Amino acid sequence: MADDTGLTDEERAELEQLRAEKAARQQAERDAAERAELERLRAQRAADEAERAARARDEQALARARALMEPDDDLRMPLGQKIVILAIVGVAAVWLAITILG
């Protein structure tokens, strides 16, 4: 036999309490999800900035290397090529001296 009467005052109070607890849990879950999203976005921004900084460092290093090894507008020999040629001549001179004197 079913109870056709409404809720008692105690049951209504319990129902309101359970609804409030459920709302609090849902709010806590939403807050946790928002915190997790915030942390993920911060990490992504940090990774993007680090990648951008690394790319800038690579471009600067490439520009320095290019300036060292490529001829300028007057087609003068760059410093890097002069150093390489001087090193090869030095090695050849040492080898020749060892061969002749050895």
Residue pairs with C-beta under 8 A, 6 or more apart in sequence:
7 15
67 78
68 78
68 79
68 80
69 78
69 80
69 81
70 78
71 77
71 78
72 78
